[in-house]
Amino acid sequence: MGLSELDVSVFFSINRNLQNGLFDVVMPFLSNNSKLVFLPLLIWVFAKEGRKAWSFLAIAGLAFALADSGGNILKQLIARPRPCSVLDGVRLLAGCGNSFSMPSNHAVNAFGVAAAFWFLRKDFVTGFYLFVAAAIGFSRVYIGVHYPADVLAGALFGVGVAYTAVVLSARAAGMYRRGAYGRLLFLVIVLISILRIYYIHTGPFDLSADEAHYWEWSRRLDLSYYSKGPMIAYLIRAGTSVFGNTVLGVRVFAVVLSALSSLALFKLGKQLYDGRTGFFSALLVQVVPLYSTYGVLMTIDSPFMFFWILSLLFFWKTMESGGPGVSGKRGMLPWVLLGVSIGLGLLAKYTMALFYLSGFLFYIFNKDARRFLLEKGPYIAAAVSLIVFSPVIIWNAGRGWVTLKHTAGQAHLYDGLVLSPKYFFDFLGSQLGVITPVLFVLLFIALWKMKGDKKGAFLFWFSVPIFVFFALKSIQGKVQGNWALPAYATGFIAFSACFVNETALAKKSYRWLVAVSITLALVLTSIAYYPSLLKFLPPRIDPTARLTMKLLGWKELGEQTSGIYRELSSKGPAFVFSDSYQISSELAFYMAGNPVTYCVNLGRRMDQYDLWPGFEKDIGYNALFVAYNDTDLPQELAHAFARSEKIPVLIVLKRDRIMKFTVFKCYDFKGIKSRSSETY
């Protein structure tokens, strides 16, 4: 009897021959409530270890994350079908599941957590939970969803990962005690980046509409685009060139740029104060919700965040490069690098222009830096930045300066002077949410306390004026929560220098404030990554509901429309379009074959699709038109086709949320008059 036959034989011995009423109740409970079963262990550890239990929990959490992600990767590589999918006569006491069989991730995770606590404490309770982990693994065989070898492999892998997590944590603690903050940060960033890549590859979220639209840009590389510079398109093109037109291909540079942002902020914090300050500043980039989001979502804020921090680093280097009077290529190099960095930031997001404002204010209000205004360095940096940014200027000059018109519309300049306190409080509330309340308050306290010397003034003037600018802007119109992103980079350094140094942490109140601020940031970031943690809340009061609705359902829509499009295309040439750039972009990405899609203008504001060739010349073609909600075909389109068929499409999401679309099969395109955009 071979190993495979032995595995099947033992499987049936457990699944059928050990059948009894008690196990029929206990085993499904263990299998379906494995996380709940570990709750007494956590209570025990906290009761015995006190504050030290938090470090134990962090190590066990690392073991769980590495075990779960590694187990899923092994499943895909081994690709063994589950017994309930291929064997006859299986007693199935739960859903069979859609994933592969080896290893059992229930066993991987249970042994990963239990073994981590065992390695840390080695007492009776943690030893007992190794038995509990074995029982959870056994339950997976008993209910018919895994082979015994799957559980054995999962147990071995989980224990190995737990040991690795404990060893890595011990080494990290040693690095921290020795002050090897650079090496420690590198280790942390590598682990976080690996987990983020896994999360992107297997995570719950589809591309957002903006990500899909930027991917559309990457298929048509240009000097610039309607609403943004070209940086985002170039980066996505680079990612998809390696990983294909996949979610990972689109988002991989979000992971890379987030890691580089932390490393650059560490270097700046270390140069300004010390390695400890740099380390905690860099760590905040990874855990604060506003910044950590752009470690997995590839929007313009990912490269913008990196180039802003890099420009801060180069700006401070100009302060230390010898000061006024330094000449020669070496003396000018920091200024040139600063100009290149600012220019690249402008290619990512035009908010980078606020760097000029903050730098000017720093020069004006700091007597030690004011003399730089009389030197050529700042002007060389500004000139270089404009040269790097010049493709956007050239592109706009040939297209009626559409980006300026769009930006003016986004800034509500056409609305005139309209005061709205509601928008101000919305903005303030959003900042408390994306930064977390405790950190938000401490950050600005630190900036104010430290602004007296040149270092503190540098941090202050590259933070507070930006926040004030957007706060004042919010009185006049809607300001998105992420617009103030650059205001917090130097704030992280100020917070770390003020509240995380050894003198500050000697005070018990400061220790608690720092612990609460970082813990709250971690909790909110975890919820942002895994909204299912709030599944106990009713959907109407779930703060993540709006986010998940924007990031779910697009793959399913693409699959359903692909089937309809194939049937329509079999009758002759056809094209796909919508009246929403969001739908058009998502369909282009998620439909089979990534077809060219169009976005018809029926009175909406201008977007990038209006600058690309349309379908006006495709006379006689059939078409697929997709719109939001349950709606009728707009009259303008009804007159443009000989006839149409309406197909309602419902996408059922988690927790019974529903996305409604309407797909129209349109036949024999007769032509349509293009509309010119009246709003931007």
C-alpha positions as CSV (number, residue, x, y, z in Angstrom):
1,M,0.0,0.0,0.0
2,G,1.5,3.3,-1.1
3,L,1.4,6.5,1.0
4,S,-1.5,7.9,-1.0
5,E,-3.6,4.8,-0.4
6,L,-2.6,4.7,3.3
7,D,-3.7,8.4,3.6
8,V,-7.1,7.6,2.1
9,S,-7.5,4.5,4.3
10,V,-6.8,6.4,7.5
11,F,-9.1,9.2,6.3
12,F,-12.0,6.8,6.0
13,S,-11.2,5.2,9.3
14,I,-11.6,8.5,11.0
15,N,-14.3,10.0,8.8
16,R,-16.6,6.9,8.9
17,N,-15.5,4.3,11.4
18,L,-15.1,6.7,14.3
19,Q,-18.6,8.1,13.8
20,N,-20.5,8.8,17.1
21,G,-23.0,11.3,18.4
22,L,-20.6,13.2,20.6
23,F,-18.0,13.7,17.9
24,D,-20.7,14.8,15.4
25,V,-21.3,17.7,17.7
26,V,-17.8,18.5,19.1
27,M,-15.8,18.2,15.8
28,P,-17.9,20.6,13.7
29,F,-17.8,23.1,16.6
30,L,-14.0,22.9,16.9
31,S,-13.6,23.2,13.1
32,N,-16.0,26.2,12.8
33,N,-15.0,28.0,16.0
34,S,-11.2,27.5,16.1
35,K,-10.5,31.2,16.9
36,L,-13.0,31.2,19.7
37,V,-11.4,28.1,21.2
38,F,-8.1,30.0,21.7
39,L,-9.7,32.8,23.7
40,P,-9.1,31.2,27.1
41,L,-5.5,30.8,26.2
42,L,-5.2,34.6,25.6
43,I,-6.9,35.3,28.9
44,W,-4.5,33.0,30.7
45,V,-1.5,34.6,29.1
46,F,-2.6,38.1,30.0
47,A,-3.4,37.0,33.6
48,K,0.0,35.5,34.0
49,E,2.2,37.9,32.0
50,G,0.5,41.3,32.5
51,R,2.0,43.9,30.2
52,K,4.5,41.4,28.8
53,A,1.5,39.6,27.3
54,W,1.3,42.2,24.6
55,S,4.7,41.2,23.2
56,F,3.6,37.5,23.4
57,L,0.4,38.4,21.5
58,A,2.4,40.3,18.9
59,I,4.7,37.2,18.3
60,A,1.8,34.9,18.1
61,G,0.1,37.3,15.7
62,L,3.2,37.3,13.5
63,A,3.3,33.5,13.6
64,F,-0.4,33.4,12.6
65,A,0.1,35.8,9.7
66,L,3.1,34.0,8.4
67,A,1.5,30.6,8.9
68,D,-1.8,31.5,7.2
69,S,-0.1,33.2,4.2
70,G,2.5,30.5,3.8
71,G,-0.1,27.7,4.1
72,N,-2.2,29.3,1.3
73,I,0.8,29.6,-0.9
74,L,1.6,25.9,-0.3
75,K,-2.0,25.0,-1.2
76,Q,-1.6,26.7,-4.6
77,L,1.7,25.0,-5.3
78,I,0.7,21.5,-4.2
79,A,-2.8,21.8,-5.6
80,R,-4.2,18.7,-4.0
81,P,-8.0,18.3,-4.3
82,R,-10.0,17.9,-1.1
83,P,-11.3,14.4,-0.3
84,C,-14.9,15.6,-0.3
85,S,-14.3,16.8,-3.9
86,V,-12.9,13.5,-5.4
87,L,-13.8,10.6,-3.1
88,D,-17.2,8.8,-2.9
89,G,-18.8,7.9,0.4
90,V,-17.4,10.9,2.4
91,R,-19.4,11.9,5.5
92,L,-19.4,15.6,5.0
93,L,-20.4,17.6,8.1
94,A,-19.5,21.0,6.7
95,G,-19.1,22.8,3.4
96,C,-16.4,21.2,1.3
97,G,-14.7,24.6,0.5
98,N,-13.2,25.8,-2.8
99,S,-9.5,25.8,-1.9
100,F,-7.0,23.0,-2.2
101,S,-6.4,20.5,0.5
102,M,-2.7,20.3,1.5
103,P,-1.9,21.7,4.0
104,S,-4.9,22.2,6.2
105,N,-4.8,25.9,7.1
106,H,-6.8,25.2,10.2
107,A,-4.0,23.0,11.4
108,V,-1.3,25.4,10.2
109,N,-2.9,28.3,12.1
110,A,-3.8,26.4,15.2
111,F,-0.3,24.9,15.6
112,G,1.3,28.2,14.6
113,V,-0.4,30.1,17.5
114,A,-0.3,27.2,20.1
115,A,3.4,26.5,19.4
116,A,4.3,30.2,19.6
117,F,2.8,30.4,23.1
118,W,4.4,27.1,24.0
119,F,7.9,28.3,23.0
120,L,7.4,31.5,24.9
121,R,6.0,30.0,28.2
122,K,6.4,26.2,28.2
123,D,3.7,25.6,30.9
124,F,0.8,23.2,31.3
125,V,-1.8,25.5,29.7
126,T,0.2,26.2,26.6
127,G,1.1,22.6,26.4
128,F,-2.6,21.7,26.6
129,Y,-3.3,24.0,23.7
130,L,-0.9,21.9,21.5
131,F,-3.4,19.1,22.2
132,V,-6.3,21.5,21.3
133,A,-4.5,22.3,18.0
134,A,-4.3,18.6,17.3
135,A,-8.0,18.2,18.1
136,I,-8.8,21.0,15.6
137,G,-6.7,19.3,13.0
138,F,-8.4,16.0,13.7
139,S,-11.8,17.6,13.3
140,R,-11.0,18.6,9.8
141,V,-10.5,14.9,8.9
142,Y,-13.6,13.8,10.9
143,I,-15.9,16.3,9.1
144,G,-14.6,15.1,5.7
145,V,-12.7,18.1,4.3
146,H,-9.0,17.1,4.7
147,Y,-6.8,14.1,4.6
148,P,-4.7,13.1,7.6
149,A,-1.5,14.0,5.7
150,D,-2.9,17.5,5.2
151,V,-3.2,17.9,8.9
152,L,0.2,16.5,9.6
153,A,1.8,18.8,7.0
154,G,-0.1,21.7,8.5
155,A,1.0,20.9,12.0
156,L,4.7,20.6,11.0
157,F,4.6,23.8,9.0
158,G,2.7,25.7,11.8
159,V,5.3,24.6,14.4
160,G,8.2,25.6,12.1
161,V,6.7,29.0,11.4
162,A,6.0,29.5,15.2
163,Y,9.7,28.7,16.0
164,T,10.8,31.1,13.2
165,A,8.6,33.9,14.6
166,V,9.9,33.4,18.1
167,V,13.6,33.4,16.9
168,L,13.0,36.5,14.7
169,S,11.3,38.3,17.6
170,A,14.2,37.5,19.9
171,R,16.7,38.8,17.4
172,A,14.6,41.9,16.8
173,A,14.4,42.5,20.6
174,G,18.2,42.2,20.7
175,M,18.6,44.7,17.8
176,Y,16.4,47.1,19.7
177,R,18.3,46.8,23.0
178,R,21.6,47.3,21.1
179,G,20.3,50.3,19.2
180,A,20.6,48.6,15.8
181,Y,17.5,50.5,14.6
182,G,18.4,50.4,10.9
183,R,18.8,46.6,10.8
184,L,15.6,46.2,12.9
185,L,13.6,48.5,10.6
186,F,14.8,46.6,7.5
187,L,13.7,43.3,9.1
188,V,10.3,44.8,10.0
189,I,9.8,46.3,6.5
190,V,10.7,43.1,4.7
191,L,8.2,41.1,6.8
192,I,5.5,43.7,6.3
193,S,6.2,43.8,2.6
194,I,6.0,40.0,2.2
195,L,2.7,40.0,4.0
196,R,1.3,42.8,1.9
197,I,2.3,41.1,-1.4
198,Y,0.5,38.0,-0.1
199,Y,-2.5,40.1,0.9
200,I,-2.7,41.7,-2.5
201,H,-2.4,38.4,-4.3
202,T,-5.0,36.6,-2.2
203,G,-6.8,39.5,-0.5
204,P,-10.5,40.3,-0.5
205,F,-10.5,43.5,-2.5
206,D,-10.8,44.1,-6.2
207,L,-9.1,47.1,-7.8
208,S,-10.7,50.4,-6.9
209,A,-12.2,52.4,-9.8
210,D,-9.3,54.8,-9.7
211,E,-6.7,52.0,-9.8
212,A,-8.5,50.4,-12.8
213,H,-8.6,53.8,-14.5
214,Y,-4.8,54.4,-13.9
215,W,-4.2,50.9,-15.3
216,E,-6.1,52.1,-18.4
217,W,-3.7,55.0,-18.6
218,S,-0.8,52.5,-18.4
219,R,-2.0,50.9,-21.6
220,R,-1.7,54.2,-23.4
221,L,1.5,55.8,-22.1
222,D,1.6,59.6,-22.7
223,L,3.4,62.7,-21.4
224,S,0.5,63.4,-19.1
225,Y,-3.2,62.8,-18.5
226,Y,-6.4,64.7,-18.0
227,S,-6.4,64.9,-14.2
228,K,-3.0,63.7,-13.1
229,G,0.6,63.5,-14.2
230,P,2.1,60.4,-15.8
231,M,4.0,58.9,-12.9
232,I,1.2,56.5,-11.8
233,A,0.8,55.2,-15.3
234,Y,4.6,54.5,-15.7
235,L,4.8,52.6,-12.4
236,I,1.7,50.5,-13.1
237,R,3.1,49.7,-16.6
238,A,6.4,48.6,-15.0
239,G,4.5,46.4,-12.5
240,T,2.2,44.8,-15.1
241,S,5.2,44.2,-17.4
242,V,6.5,41.8,-14.7
243,F,3.4,40.4,-13.2
244,G,0.9,40.8,-16.1
245,N,-2.5,42.5,-16.0
246,T,-3.2,41.3,-12.5
247,V,-4.1,43.0,-9.2
248,L,-0.6,42.3,-8.0
249,G,0.9,43.8,-11.2
250,V,-1.1,47.0,-10.6
251,R,-0.4,47.2,-6.9
252,V,3.1,45.9,-6.4
253,F,4.8,49.3,-6.5
254,A,2.5,50.4,-3.7
255,V,4.3,47.9,-1.5
256,V,7.7,49.0,-2.8
257,L,7.1,52.7,-2.4
258,S,5.7,52.3,1.1
259,A,8.8,50.4,2.1
260,L,11.1,53.1,0.6
261,S,9.1,55.8,2.3
262,S,9.8,54.3,5.7
263,L,13.5,53.9,4.9
264,A,13.8,57.5,3.7
265,L,11.9,58.8,6.8
266,F,14.1,56.7,9.0
267,K,17.2,58.3,7.5
268,L,15.8,61.8,7.9
269,G,14.8,61.2,11.5
270,K,18.2,59.7,12.3
271,Q,20.0,62.7,10.7
272,L,17.8,65.2,12.6
273,Y,17.8,63.4,16.0
274,D,18.8,59.8,16.5
275,G,18.1,56.2,15.2
276,R,15.4,55.6,17.8
277,T,13.5,58.7,16.5
278,G,14.0,57.6,12.9
279,F,12.8,54.0,13.7
280,F,9.5,55.0,15.3
281,S,8.9,57.6,12.6
282,A,9.3,55.0,9.9
283,L,7.2,52.5,11.8
284,L,4.3,55.0,11.9
285,V,4.3,55.1,8.1
286,Q,3.5,51.4,8.2
287,V,0.8,51.4,10.9
288,V,-1.1,54.7,10.7
289,P,-4.3,54.1,8.6
290,L,-3.8,57.0,6.2
291,Y,-0.3,55.9,5.2
292,S,-0.6,52.1,5.5
293,T,-3.5,52.2,3.1
294,Y,-1.2,53.3,0.3
295,G,1.0,50.3,1.0
296,V,-1.6,48.1,-0.7
297,L,-3.7,50.5,-2.9
298,M,-1.9,51.9,-5.9
299,T,-3.2,55.4,-6.3
300,I,-1.2,58.6,-6.9
301,D,-0.7,59.0,-3.2
302,S,1.7,56.0,-3.1
303,P,4.4,57.6,-5.3
304,F,3.5,61.1,-4.0
305,M,4.1,60.0,-0.4
306,F,7.5,58.6,-1.3
307,F,8.7,61.6,-3.3
308,W,7.5,64.0,-0.6
309,I,9.6,62.2,2.1
310,L,12.5,61.9,-0.3
311,S,12.4,65.6,-1.0
312,L,12.3,66.3,2.8
313,L,15.5,64.3,3.1
314,F,17.2,66.1,0.2
315,F,16.0,69.5,1.5
316,W,17.6,68.8,4.9
317,K,20.8,67.7,3.2
318,T,21.0,71.1,1.5
319,M,20.8,72.6,5.0
320,E,23.9,70.5,6.0
321,S,25.8,70.7,2.7
322,G,27.9,73.6,3.8
323,G,25.5,76.4,3.7
324,P,25.6,79.5,1.5
325,G,28.9,80.1,-0.3
326,V,29.5,76.5,-1.2
327,S,30.3,76.2,-4.9
328,G,31.2,73.6,-7.4
329,K,29.4,70.4,-8.6
330,R,29.5,68.7,-5.2
331,G,28.0,71.7,-3.4
332,M,25.2,71.9,-6.0
333,L,24.5,68.2,-6.1
334,P,22.0,68.2,-3.1
335,W,20.1,71.0,-4.7
336,V,19.9,69.2,-8.1
337,L,18.7,66.0,-6.3
338,L,16.1,68.0,-4.4
339,G,14.9,69.5,-7.7
340,V,14.6,66.1,-9.4
341,S,12.8,64.7,-6.4
342,I,10.3,67.5,-6.3
343,G,9.8,67.3,-10.1
344,L,9.1,63.6,-9.9
345,G,6.6,64.3,-7.0
346,L,4.8,66.8,-9.2
347,L,4.5,64.1,-11.9
348,A,2.7,62.0,-9.3
349,K,0.5,64.6,-7.7
350,Y,0.2,68.3,-8.1
351,T,-0.1,68.8,-4.3
352,M,3.7,68.5,-4.4
353,A,3.6,72.2,-5.2
354,L,3.0,72.8,-1.5
355,F,6.6,71.8,-1.0
356,Y,7.6,75.2,-2.5
357,L,5.3,77.0,0.0
358,S,6.6,75.1,3.0
359,G,10.2,75.6,2.0
360,F,9.7,79.4,1.4
361,L,8.0,79.8,4.8
362,F,10.8,77.9,6.5
363,Y,13.4,80.2,4.9
364,I,11.4,83.3,5.8
365,F,10.7,82.5,9.4
366,N,14.0,80.8,10.4
367,K,16.9,83.2,10.7
368,D,19.5,80.5,10.2
369,A,18.0,79.5,6.9
370,R,16.8,82.9,5.6
371,R,20.2,83.6,4.0
372,F,19.6,80.8,1.5
373,L,17.2,83.0,-0.3
374,L,20.2,85.0,-1.4
375,E,22.0,82.0,-2.8
376,K,21.5,80.2,-6.1
377,G,20.8,76.7,-4.6
378,P,17.0,77.0,-4.1
379,Y,16.5,78.5,-7.5
380,I,18.5,75.8,-9.2
381,A,16.3,73.2,-7.4
382,A,13.2,75.0,-8.5
383,A,14.4,75.2,-12.1
384,V,15.4,71.5,-12.1
385,S,12.0,70.5,-10.7
386,L,10.2,72.5,-13.5
387,I,12.4,70.8,-16.1
388,V,11.4,67.4,-14.8
389,F,7.7,68.5,-14.7
390,S,7.9,70.0,-18.2
391,P,6.2,67.0,-20.0
392,V,3.0,67.9,-18.2
393,I,3.2,71.5,-19.3
394,I,4.0,70.5,-22.9
395,W,1.1,68.0,-22.9
396,N,-1.4,70.6,-21.5
397,A,-0.3,73.3,-23.9
398,G,-1.5,71.2,-26.8
399,R,-4.8,70.3,-25.2
400,G,-6.3,73.6,-24.0
401,W,-4.8,73.4,-20.5
402,V,-7.5,70.8,-19.5
403,T,-5.6,69.8,-16.3
404,L,-5.8,73.4,-15.0
405,K,-9.5,73.5,-15.7
406,H,-10.0,70.2,-14.0
407,T,-7.9,71.2,-11.0
408,A,-9.8,74.5,-10.7
409,G,-13.0,72.5,-10.6
410,Q,-11.7,70.1,-8.0
411,A,-10.6,73.1,-5.9
412,H,-14.1,74.6,-6.2
413,L,-12.7,77.9,-7.7
414,Y,-15.7,78.2,-10.0
415,D,-18.0,78.1,-7.0
416,G,-16.8,81.5,-5.7
417,L,-16.7,82.3,-2.0
418,V,-19.0,79.8,-0.3
419,L,-18.5,79.2,3.4
420,S,-19.6,75.8,4.8
421,P,-18.7,74.9,8.4
422,K,-20.1,71.4,7.7
423,Y,-17.2,70.6,5.3
424,F,-14.7,71.9,7.9
425,F,-16.0,69.5,10.5
426,D,-16.1,66.7,8.0
427,F,-12.5,67.3,7.2
428,L,-11.5,67.5,10.9
429,G,-13.3,64.3,11.6
430,S,-11.7,62.5,8.7
431,Q,-8.2,63.5,10.0
432,L,-9.0,62.1,13.4
433,G,-10.1,58.9,11.8
434,V,-7.2,58.4,9.3
435,I,-4.5,59.5,11.8
436,T,-6.3,58.3,15.0
437,P,-7.3,60.9,17.6
438,V,-4.5,60.4,20.2
439,L,-1.7,60.5,17.6
440,F,-3.3,63.5,15.9
441,V,-3.3,65.6,19.1
442,L,0.2,64.5,20.2
443,L,1.6,65.1,16.8
444,F,0.6,68.7,16.7
445,I,1.6,69.2,20.4
446,A,5.1,68.0,19.5
447,L,5.3,70.2,16.4
448,W,4.4,73.3,18.5
449,K,6.8,72.4,21.4
450,M,9.8,71.8,19.1
451,K,9.5,74.7,16.6
452,G,12.0,76.9,18.5
453,D,15.2,75.6,16.9
454,K,16.1,75.0,13.3
455,K,15.3,71.3,13.3
456,G,12.0,71.8,15.0
457,A,11.2,74.7,12.6
458,F,11.9,72.5,9.7
459,L,9.4,69.9,11.0
460,F,6.9,72.6,11.8
461,W,6.9,74.5,8.5
462,F,6.6,71.3,6.4
463,S,3.6,70.2,8.4
464,V,1.4,72.9,10.0
465,P,1.0,75.2,7.0
466,I,-0.2,72.3,4.8
467,F,-2.8,71.2,7.4
468,V,-3.9,74.8,7.8
469,F,-4.2,75.2,4.1
470,F,-6.6,72.3,3.7
471,A,-8.5,73.2,6.9
472,L,-9.2,76.6,5.5
473,K,-10.0,75.1,2.1
474,S,-12.6,72.8,3.7
475,I,-14.6,75.9,4.8
476,Q,-15.1,76.7,1.1
477,G,-15.6,73.3,-0.3
478,K,-15.3,69.5,0.2
479,V,-11.7,68.4,1.0
480,Q,-11.0,64.6,0.8
481,G,-9.4,63.0,3.9
482,N,-6.2,62.0,2.0
483,W,-5.4,65.5,0.7
484,A,-3.5,66.5,3.9
485,L,-1.3,63.4,3.6
486,P,2.0,65.3,3.4
487,A,1.3,67.3,6.6
488,Y,2.0,64.3,8.8
489,A,5.4,63.0,7.5
490,T,7.5,65.5,9.5
491,G,4.8,65.3,12.3
492,F,5.8,61.6,12.8
493,I,9.4,62.7,13.4
494,A,8.3,65.4,15.8
495,F,6.0,62.9,17.7
496,S,8.8,60.4,17.9
497,A,11.5,62.9,19.0
498,C,9.2,64.4,21.6
499,F,7.4,61.4,23.1
500,V,9.4,58.3,22.3
501,N,12.8,59.3,23.5
502,E,14.2,57.7,26.6
503,T,13.5,60.8,28.8
504,A,9.9,61.0,27.7
505,L,9.2,57.3,28.1
506,A,10.6,57.5,31.7
507,K,7.3,59.2,32.5
508,K,4.5,56.7,32.9
509,S,1.9,58.9,31.3
510,Y,4.0,59.3,28.1
511,R,4.4,55.5,27.9
512,W,0.7,55.0,28.0
513,L,0.0,57.8,25.5
514,V,2.6,56.3,23.0
515,A,1.2,52.7,23.6
516,V,-2.4,53.9,23.1
517,S,-1.6,55.9,19.9
518,I,0.3,53.1,18.2
519,T,-2.1,50.4,19.3
520,L,-5.1,52.3,18.1
521,A,-3.4,52.9,14.8
522,L,-2.7,49.2,14.5
523,V,-6.3,48.3,15.3
524,L,-7.8,50.7,12.8
525,T,-5.4,49.6,10.1
526,S,-6.2,46.0,10.8
527,I,-9.9,46.8,10.4
528,A,-9.2,48.6,7.1
529,Y,-7.4,45.6,5.8
530,Y,-9.9,43.1,7.2
531,P,-13.4,44.7,7.4
532,S,-14.8,41.3,8.3
533,L,-13.5,42.0,11.9
534,L,-16.6,44.2,12.2
535,K,-19.1,41.7,10.9
536,F,-20.9,41.8,14.2
537,L,-22.0,45.3,13.4
538,P,-25.2,45.9,11.4
539,P,-24.3,47.0,7.9
540,R,-26.0,50.4,8.3
541,I,-23.6,51.4,11.1
542,D,-20.5,49.5,9.8
543,P,-17.9,52.3,9.1
544,T,-16.2,50.0,6.5
545,A,-19.4,49.4,4.5
546,R,-18.8,52.2,2.1
547,L,-15.2,51.2,1.5
548,T,-16.0,47.5,0.8
549,M,-18.8,48.5,-1.6
550,K,-16.2,50.3,-3.7
551,L,-13.7,47.5,-3.7
552,L,-15.9,44.4,-4.2
553,G,-18.0,43.0,-7.0
554,W,-16.1,44.2,-9.9
555,K,-14.5,40.8,-10.7
556,E,-18.0,39.3,-10.7
557,L,-19.3,42.0,-12.9
558,G,-16.5,41.4,-15.3
559,E,-17.2,37.6,-15.4
560,Q,-20.9,38.1,-16.0
561,T,-20.5,40.8,-18.7
562,S,-17.8,38.6,-20.4
563,G,-20.3,35.9,-21.0
564,I,-22.9,38.3,-22.4
565,Y,-20.2,39.9,-24.6
566,R,-19.0,36.6,-26.0
567,E,-22.6,35.8,-27.1
568,L,-23.0,39.3,-28.6
569,S,-19.7,39.2,-30.4
570,S,-20.6,35.8,-32.0
571,K,-23.2,37.8,-34.0
572,G,-20.7,40.3,-35.4
573,P,-18.2,43.0,-34.4
574,A,-19.0,44.6,-31.0
575,F,-17.6,47.0,-28.5
576,V,-18.1,47.7,-24.8
577,F,-19.0,51.1,-23.2
578,S,-20.5,52.9,-20.3
579,D,-21.4,56.4,-19.3
580,S,-19.2,56.1,-16.2
581,Y,-15.4,56.1,-16.3
582,Q,-15.4,53.8,-13.2
583,I,-17.4,51.1,-14.9
584,S,-15.6,51.4,-18.2
585,S,-12.2,51.0,-16.4
586,E,-13.3,48.1,-14.2
587,L,-14.7,46.3,-17.3
588,A,-11.5,46.8,-19.2
589,F,-9.6,45.1,-16.4
590,Y,-11.9,42.4,-15.3
591,M,-13.5,41.3,-18.6
592,A,-11.9,38.3,-20.4
593,G,-9.2,39.5,-22.7
594,N,-9.0,43.1,-21.4
595,P,-11.0,44.6,-24.2
596,V,-10.8,48.3,-25.2
597,T,-13.7,50.0,-23.6
598,Y,-15.2,53.5,-24.1
599,C,-17.0,56.0,-21.9
600,V,-19.8,57.9,-23.7
601,N,-20.4,61.5,-22.7
602,L,-24.1,62.1,-22.0
603,G,-23.7,65.2,-20.0
604,R,-21.1,64.2,-17.4
605,R,-17.9,66.2,-16.6
606,M,-14.9,65.6,-18.8
607,D,-12.5,62.6,-18.1
608,Q,-9.6,60.9,-19.8
609,Y,-11.8,58.8,-22.1
610,D,-12.9,62.0,-23.9
611,L,-9.3,62.6,-25.0
612,W,-8.9,59.1,-26.5
613,P,-10.5,57.9,-29.8
614,G,-14.2,56.9,-29.3
615,F,-16.5,54.5,-31.0
616,E,-18.2,57.1,-33.3
617,K,-16.9,55.5,-36.5
618,D,-18.0,51.9,-35.6
619,I,-21.1,52.2,-37.6
620,G,-23.0,48.9,-37.9
621,Y,-21.3,47.4,-34.8
622,N,-23.2,45.8,-31.9
623,A,-22.4,47.0,-28.4
624,L,-22.6,46.2,-24.7
625,F,-23.6,49.2,-22.6
626,V,-23.3,48.9,-18.8
627,A,-24.8,51.3,-16.3
628,Y,-25.3,51.6,-12.5
629,N,-28.5,50.5,-10.8
630,D,-31.7,49.3,-12.5
631,T,-32.2,51.8,-15.2
632,D,-33.5,52.3,-18.7
633,L,-31.3,52.9,-21.8
634,P,-30.8,56.7,-22.1
635,Q,-32.9,58.1,-25.0
636,E,-29.8,59.4,-26.8
637,L,-28.4,55.9,-26.9
638,A,-31.8,54.3,-27.8
639,H,-31.8,56.5,-30.9
640,A,-28.2,55.5,-31.7
641,F,-29.0,51.8,-32.1
642,A,-31.6,49.9,-34.1
643,R,-32.8,48.0,-31.0
644,S,-31.6,46.9,-27.6
645,E,-32.2,44.2,-24.9
646,K,-32.1,45.0,-21.2
647,I,-30.4,42.5,-18.8
648,P,-30.5,43.3,-15.0
649,V,-27.3,42.2,-13.2
650,L,-27.2,41.7,-9.4
651,I,-23.9,41.2,-7.7
652,V,-24.4,39.7,-4.2
653,L,-21.6,40.7,-1.8
654,K,-20.8,39.6,1.7
655,R,-23.4,40.3,4.4
656,D,-26.1,40.3,1.7
657,R,-25.1,43.6,0.2
658,I,-26.1,44.0,-3.4
659,M,-24.6,45.9,-6.3
660,K,-27.1,46.6,-9.1
661,F,-26.1,47.1,-12.7
662,T,-28.0,47.0,-16.0
663,V,-26.4,45.6,-19.1
664,F,-27.9,46.5,-22.5
665,K,-27.2,44.4,-25.6
666,C,-27.4,47.1,-28.3
667,Y,-27.7,46.2,-32.0
668,D,-26.6,48.0,-35.2
669,F,-24.9,51.2,-34.2
670,K,-26.2,54.0,-36.4
671,G,-24.0,56.8,-35.1
672,I,-24.1,59.4,-32.3
673,K,-23.1,63.1,-32.1
674,S,-20.2,63.6,-29.7
675,R,-20.9,66.0,-26.9
676,S,-18.3,68.5,-25.7
677,S,-17.7,68.7,-22.0
678,E,-19.1,71.7,-20.2
679,T,-17.7,70.9,-16.8
680,Y,-14.2,69.7,-15.7
